[in-house]
Amino acid sequence: MLEPQIHMALDRLSNDEFDQLRVDPAWIDEAAEAFKDALQRQLIDRGKNDFRLRMSNVGRPLCQLQMAANGADASRKPYNFKMMMLIGDAVECITDVILKIAGANITGGKDQVQLELAGTVINGTDDVEIDDKVFDIKSCSPWAFNNKWSKGYEHLRDNDDFGYVGQLIGYAKAKGKDPGGWITVCKSTGQVKVTLADVSAKERAQVKSKIEANVKAVNTNAPFKRCFKPVPDKWRGKETGAKKLCKTCEFCSYLGACWPEAEYKPHPLSEAQNPPRYWYV
């Protein structure tokens, strides 16, 4: 019911049907203060942040965590990176207000939580709790909205490049709550999708074991091992004989350190004016 609630509220707001909605000015003030805090966090130099395991990264592929923990050189971020982060912060603040206007049963959120894994206390702050279940608020591109978030939990779980499942289940475990899912907003269109975390107790235990193994490997300085192998390059459904990096590696900040021989170049068989480019190894 959550997604229809949000859509209905936005439909009424978009058509200026304010007489059918309750908008408490205090909600707007709270969102403004939250975004002020985000601006200060993103725009004021607070010195170099050393790597630490936290709830938002502990579910990521182990090779990424090991690269970060070992101080590997990260790729230089694109010029628009900070703007993307600020847009994400703004989306979260706005979504908090929309959830209240939509009448979502908000039972908590913005809580500092701790979870002990492999003898280490992992800290984090959850986004929102609805009906006593933990939800994360995410912003994304149109491609991710259509090809990732709109395809349900199982597709997300099997293509979880950023460790979102481990993050959510970690928050839920730390709070003693059930995981609810993700409320995702497309940064381009403003569309909203609620992806419910249909996670069995067995799968939650498996995810907890995985993130616990990540913590142990990082803390014991386990030997580095790539988690992903190059995939066969294909053109029009047929393998070309070349190898390229998978999507997870393409998104990784340590691509250059992990794959120094990789070359980002156009597909050699494409005749397009602007051919697609891939990381070849």
N, C-alpha and C positions, 0 to 999 in steps of 0.2 A: 504493500500500500504506500510505501514511502515515496517511490518515484512518481506515481500519479498525484500525490499530495503536492509535491514540489512543482510539477508541471501545471497543475491547476492554479496554484498561487502565482506563478510567473505569467500564466495566461491572463489572469485578472489584473495583475500589475501592468502588463503590456498594453492592456485595453482600458487603463485608467478606471477600473471598477473598484475604486478604493472603499466604497461603501460596503463591499462584501469582504473586506479584509481588516484585520487589526494590526496596526503598525505602531509599536511602542517606541517613542523617541529615544528611550534609554537604550534600546537595541542598537540604534544608529550610533549613539555616543560610544557604546562598548566596541563596536566595529572600528570606529575612528581611532580609538586608543590602541586597539590591537594593531592597526596598520601603521600608526605612529611608531610603535615598538619595532615593527618589521622594517620600517625605513631606517631607524637608528641602527638596527642590527646589520642591515645590508650596506649602508652608506658610510658608517663611521668606522674608521680603522681601529680595530681592537688588538692589533698585533697578530703575529702568526699563530694559527691554531694547529697545534700538534695533533697527530692522528690519535683517535681513541675509539674503542668499540662503543657503539651506542645503538639504541633500538632501531634507529632509521637506517643503519647500514649492516647490522649483524646478519641479515638474511641474504646479503649479496653473495655472488660467487666467491669462493675462498681465494682464488687467485687474485681477485681485485683487492680483497682485504690484506693479503700478504704483501702485495705491491705497495699499498699505502703504508702499512706498518713498517716496511723496510725502507721507507723514504725514497722510493723510486720517483724519477722525474715524471710528473704528470704532463699531459699535453696542454699546450696553452689554450685557454678557453676563448671562444669566439667573442667578438666585441659586444654582441647582444646578450651574452650570458646573464649579466646582472639584471638586465631588463626582464629577461624571462623569469628570473627568481622573484623579482618584485611583482610581476603579473601574477605569479603563482600565489604569493602572499596576499595580494589584493583579492584574488578569487576566493581564497579561504575565508577572508573576513566577510566578503559579500555573501558567500554561501551560508555562513553562520546566521546572518540576518534573515536570509530567505527561508532557512529551516524553521526559524521561530515564526515567521509570518505564515508559513505553510501549516503551522500547528503540529509539527513533529513533537513527539513525546521525548524531549531532551531530558535525560536523567543524570547527566554529568558531562565531563570533558575538560580539556585543558589541564589535566592532572599530571603532576610530576610522578612518574612511576619508576619502580626498580624491580629488576628480575635477576636473581642469581643464577648464573650459568657457568659450569665448570670452575666454580670457586671465584668467579668475577661478578661484581655487581654491574649490570648494564642499566643505564639510565635513559629516560626518554620522556616525552610529553605527548599524550594522545590528543586527537582532534576533537571528537565529539562522541558522546554516548547517547544512543537512542534506544528506548525500550530496554534499558539495561544491557545493551550490546554495544561493542566498541566499533566505531566507524572511522575510517580515514577519509579526508577530503583531498582530492587530487585535481590538478589541472593538466590538460594534455592538448596535443595537436589534433587536427581533424583526422589524420591517418590513424593515430593511436585510438582515438575515440571509436572509429568504425571498425578497426581491425584487431583491437585488443580488448578494450573495455566493454564493447557491445556484444562480445561473443561468449560471455558467461565466465563463471569462476574456473571451470576446468581448463579453458583455453588460456586464461591468465596464468594459472598455476604452471602450465606447461611452457609458458613463454615469459617467465618472470625474470626479466633482465635486471631489474633493480631491487629485487628482494622484498617486494611489497607484501607477499604472503607471510614471510617470516616476521616482518615488522608488525603486521596486524595481529598475528597470533601471539607474538611476544607481548604486545600491549595488553591483549585480552588475558593472557596467563598472569601477567603482573598484577592485574586488577581483580583477578578471580571472576572474570566475566566471560561470556561467550563472544566470539568475533561476529560482528554484524556484516561488514563488507566495506565497500568503497563508494563514495559519492563523487563522481567525476564530472568536471565541467570542461567542455571544449573551449579553449581560449579564443578560437576564431569565430565560432558560431553562437556560443552561449548555451548550446544544448547540454542537458543534464542527464546522466545515466547513473543508476544505482545498480552496482554489481554485488549481489549477495554472496557472502562467503559460506557456501554450503559445505562445511568441513566436518567430517566425522571425528569422533573422539580419537580414533586410531590415527587419522591423518594429522591431527593436532599434535599427538605425541611424536609422530615421525618428523614433523617440522621442528618441534622443540629439540629433538635429538640432532637434527641437522645444524641448527644455529648453535647448539651447545658444542658440536664438533668444530664449528668454525672458530668459536671462542678459544677452545683448547688448542687448536692448531696455531692460532696467532700467538697465544700466550707462551707456547712452548717453542716458538720459532721453528715449526715443522718445515722440512724441505719444501721449496717452492715447486709446484707442479701446475701446469696449465690445465684448466678445467674444460677447455674446448679445443677441438681440432679444426683445421681448415676443412671447408666443404667443397665438393666438386662444383665448378662453374658450369652453368648451363646456358644454352642459347636456343630459344624456340623448342624447349623441351629436351634437347640433346646435350650430353656432356661434351665440353670442348677439350678436356684434358688438363685445363688449368685448375688451380686451387685458389679459393678466396676465403676471407675471414667471415665467420658467421655474424649475425646481427648483434649478438651480445658483445662480441669483441669490437665491432664497429663503434658501439656506444661507450666503450670503456675508456676512461681517462688515461689509462696506462698502455694503450695500444702501442705507442712508439717504443716504450721500454720493453714490452713483452715480445713484440714482433718488429725488431729494428729493420728487418729486411723487407717488410711489407711496402708495397707501392700502391698509391691511390691513383688510379688511371681509368680512362674510358674503356668500355668494353670493346675489345678489338674487332668484333664482328658486327658491331652496330653501325648502320649507315645514317643514323639520325644526325641532325645538325648539332644537337646537344645530347650526345650519347650518355647513358647511365654510367656512373663511375662506381668502382668497387675497390676494396683493399685486396690486392693479389699478393700471394706468397709463393 
